[in-house]
């Protein structure tokens, strides 16, 4: 994740979990896109005064940008 400040170990773990969850939901074929959008969204919050909720905001933003594919697939299941 180029040009993104290095988070502490706990935050790194959170971002790794977010990435794994999103790649699982959107598929391995979109893994590069997921990583790219995560990096872009993290950069948006670089100057945030409070970082406690940034991972949640990043995940939500990524889902919006990539679409709610996983939710649509789940809703269409019998």
Residue, then its C-alpha position, 0 to 999 in steps of 0.5 A: x500500500x504505497x504512500x499510506x502511513x505505516x499503522x501500528x501492529x493492531x491496526x495492521x491486523x485490522x486492515x489485513x482482516x478487512x482485506x481478507x474479508x473483502x477479497x473473500x466476498x468480492x472474489x480473488x479475481x478482484x483482489x488487486x482492485x480491493x487492495x488498490x481501493x483500500x489504499x486509496x481510502x486509507x490515504x483519505x483519512x491520513x490527516x484524521x485527528x482520531x484514527x480509532x474508527x478509520x478501519x470501519x470507515x475504510x471498509x464501508x467506503x471500499x464496499x460502496x466503491x466496489x458495489x454491494x456485490x456480496x449483499x446482492x448475491x446473499x439476497x438472491x440465494x433461495 
